[in-house]
Amino acid sequence: MYFFLSHLFLTDLCYTSTVTPKLIADLLAAKKTVFYHGCMTQVLTMHFFGGIEVFILAGMVYDRYVAICKPLCCTLIMTRQKCVAMISASCAGEFLHSFNQFLLAIFLPYCGPNEIVHYFCGVYPLLKLACTDTTRIGLLSSPIRTSWAWTFVVLLISYSVMFYTVRSYSVENCHKALSTCSSHITVVVLFFAPLFFIYIGPATTFTTTLPEDKVFALFYTIISPMFNPLIYTLINMEMKNSIKKLWCHITVRKEMN
């Protein structure tokens, strides 16, 4: 779990770094501009790091599934080599996917309006700027939605199997087993819920950016990655105990003074 967490936090840092610095600069600037090469680079990096995060979350739920449903075989199944292979496969597969989205964006004929109605460069915001029929391009870029949707389905199936398995456990063991999943469930909901509001729908509707789309996009591009370390830290029992000890120590010193 800590192996996946370290890579998740690193991916979160890289993912938000593709959006947040430019967003802050635009908020402080009177005229908001983005260069073509910078826009295309953001398309590539956002899809790359965002997709890796999705697959890491899937790997983490598989790790919890093995720990709860097959505890005696956990160390044999989730070896270090297998964890490294899962992360490597996620990076390689997502690079191919993000490069495909990059090619779709870079070969679009941009001879129409040059104003992006969004705070970052993505494939769908760019479709509105193309002076051609983008219906086929929208269909070609739809795997971004279907892959994330199928990943979410896998997560739901895995948790359903885990919940079914712990029914036979005692109340104490059941609570102990599920307590390790509470932080992951929170992170999954924060990340996937906005994605479903934005990306699950007909591909031909994404040439129009609604005002609420920007709000939902803030959750999976900035808010969720920013709160991931905090969520896992506060739900961790060892960290809770350390914070309690620190708070008691500070309180005692104040009373003594």
Salt bridges, closest charged atoms under 4 A:
ASP26 OD1 - LYS22 NZ 3.35
ASP63 OD2 - ARG64 NH2 2.98
GLU94 OE2 - HIS97 ND1 2.91
